Every structure is written in C-alpha cells, then in structure tokens.
Amino acid sequence: MGSLYRSLNETGTVYIKIDDDVVFLAKHALAELVREKLRRRCLFVSANVVNHAILSSVHQERGAHRAFQREHRRWFRSWAPGLPETSGVGDVNMDSSYIFERHPMGSCVFKRWDCAALVHESFLDRESDGTLCAFDFGWYDFHRAGFREHQYIHASPWIGATWRAAGARWSINLFAFEASDLRDMDWSRVHGPGDDEEEFSSNHAERRGQHACAIGRSIAVHFSYNVCLWHEDFHFKSTEAECNVGAASHSKPF
C-alpha cells in the first residue's frame, strides 16, 4: 500500500482518494475538495462524509438525522431487497438510544447496523425533499482539540499486531492531498488498509504540526464500516473467517 501512495508524485497535482464503498457524490463534491485543498489551509481535505466516525456526530448536532418508526428490526427501504420501508416520525432524531460519539471508534458507528440505517435513511429522506443543507457544516477542523484528542487501540492484521494509540484520527473515506503532503510519512507503519488511516490522520499530522479539515459542501455517502454486520442483517452469505478479518481490520477503543 505504501508503494501505491509513493507513486503519486506529480508536483502541482491534487489527488483524491475514494473508498470503493462510497455510494453517492453530490454535484461538484470533488471540485469543492480541490478548491479547498488549493487554498493550502489544510494538510488533508476530507469530503463531508455521511456515515463517518467523526462527522456523524457533527451531523447529529446539526439536526441532520431524522427520526423513524422502528416497527421491524430490519427497517431499510425497498432498495435493499426484502426489507420493509421505514416511516418518518420526526424531522430531527432525539432518541437517546442513538448517540453518535465524536470518537474514531464510536460504538454507534462501528458496532450497530441500526445507527448506519438511521444515517442512510436520513440522507435519503433529506435528498428527496431538498434539505441536504442540514448536513452542511461549512468547514470543520479535525484537529481543533489538538493532535491527541482520542485514545484507542489500533489493530493491524497485516502484521498481526495491536498497540495503544492517541490521536485525532478521522476516517479517510474520501479526501484530497498533494504529493508534498506525504513527505516525512512513516511508511514503515503502513502495511494495509486501516494502517494508512492511522498514520495519515493521526501520527503524520502531529509530526508536521498541520491540521486536516472537512468541507461541508462536498457531500458524499459512505456505505458501511463493518462488512459482517451488514451481512448478518441483510442475509448475505458470510463466514466466521470473514467476520474475524473484518473485525480485525478496525481499531478498537479502550
């Protein structure tokens, strides 16, 4: 993985990394990322990602998440085959059982399929009635509280190791950067997916003393963090081995 990033070495080029499970991009979302990156205010510039470990909390605070009726355990729309549609019961979700912690390993985002369902349903509902502006926070500084805001345990299945970490880690589902931003990166710690996020958004930012930011106008939707949770609730075929690999590829809070 490190060799892939190192091959992106053209001066004056803005690169955009997009995860393969990003399922929606707003019009001009990528252009907004590039514009902000060229202002040189931020080391890395993230999209405004719906279903994101840090930004879901920001969206919640803005009232972007709506309330839905939960008559059935499986409450996704008809685009997920066999699952009944939900019914909206409120413009803003105030259910205390849905608290999106502002933490890179928040339990609502990483452990609960219904939290992701709430987020996706809210996005779809607001997209249909033209109120996606509720998700737009303007500009957000991931390092507003310093470089070691959160504590957690990082797991790297690629080398079979775990370690305690402290940083302002954020999910790198979709972000813009330049080749010069990768200078001084400790590539010895980047072995596979998850390791790049830990190094890019936490250690590297602190080493360079620079902040990363997100731009509210660049709305994108990320599908899912944990493959196994979606497999279980959508009745897709999965194995215990797949679940173990999926779980090991994500860090855990402590």
C-alpha positions, 0 to 999 in steps of 0.5 A: 500500500505504501508503494501505491501512495509513493507513486503519486508524485506529480508536483502541482497535482491534487489527488483524491482518494475514494473508498470503493464503498462510497455510494453517492457524490453530490454535484461538484463534491470533488471540485469543492475538495480541490478548491479547498485543498488549493487554498493550502489551509489544510494538510488533508481535505476530507469530503463531508462524509455521511456515515463517518466516525467523526462527522456523524456526530457533527451531523447529529448536532446539526439536526441532520438525522431524522427520526423513524418508526422502528416497527421491524428490526430490519427497517431499510427501504425497498432498495435493499431487497426484502426489507420493509420501508421505514416511516418518518416520525420526526424531522430531527432524531432525539432518541437517546438510544442513538448517540453518535460519539465524536470518537474514531471508534464510536460504538454507534458507528462501528458496532450497530447496523441500526445507527448506519440505517438511521444515517442512510435513511436520513440522507435519503429522506433529506435528498428527496425533499431538498434539505441536504443543507442540514448536513452542511457544516461549512468547514470543520477542523479535525484537529481543533482539540489538538493532535491527541484528542482520542485514545484507542487501540489500533489493530493491524492484521497485516502484521498481526499486531495491536498497540495503544494509540492517541490521536485525532484520527478521522476516517479517510473515506474520501479526501484530497492531498498533494504529493508534498503532503506525504513527505516525512510519512512513516511508511514503515507503519503502513502495511494495509488498509486501516494502517494508512488511516492511522498514520495519515490522520493521526501520527503524520499530522502531529509530526508536521504540526498541520491540521486536516479539515472537512468541507461541508459542501462536498457531500458524499455517502459512505456505505458501511464500516463493518462488512459482517454486520451488514451481512448478518442483517441483510442475509448475505452469505458470510463466514466466521473467517470473514467476520474475524478479518473484518473485525480485525481490520478496525481499531478498537477503543479502550 
